[in-house]
């Protein structure tokens, strides 16, 4: 893992340095966010730490995952320290707007409503609603029409957007709600429900870590949900910096390598035990 991330960070940092120092004093003068980061040498990154494989907590209490690597790579490119601030999802944007965070990287869907409050860069990932099911059941549940039937049993997290999705799009299906993913996954494995409705990244994570090899998910989610970096409004210089970082990460192949590591290769899961 260290060799992997070090190579990507060195590549992106070198591109940044060739393009010009990202935290030069003249740039910071027009950006309150860059000025604060340049003064403290710290980038404060808001993240829940509870959205695997985007971000989660390992056995040592450290936040790891696809977005954690994104945040640390951005801080390295800016030549500052990454401070990942574990924050409840509903508090991420309020803390960003109040200046308690410099950036949010936490599975945040870019929506017009949110864009009225903050600025976005991206997407760096595309998510959407998907299903997690057993392999023998998946062949019968390939699209929403096949799922929206009275004899189909679904589970979703209580109070989640997935619950709302089922209630609005799949109203004929029988829905059970639970408090956590572990309970939901067990219901699927035990055959007590036909499928879990959840965000696509979690479904990929569950399949990747399934030792029983019974779980499967869709190749593409039902819905289109672009995930991006949320940055403070009214700071075009910092927004431009983050956009250039994403462009360079994509151009060097680093973003694709990160995605393959966290969504296709299960080696990193060892850190969770």
Beta strands, then each sheet from edge to edge (+ up, - down):
strand 1: 42-47
strand 2: 50-51
strand 3: 55-57
strand 4: 63-64
strand 5: 81-86
strand 6: 103-104
strand 7: 119-127
strand 8: 129-134
strand 9: 153-157
strand 10: 174-178
strand 11: 195-199
strand 12: 215-217
strand 13: 225-231
sheet 1: 5+ 1+ 6+ 13- 7+
sheet 2: 2+ 3- 4+
sheet 3: 10+ 9+ 11+ 8- 12+
end
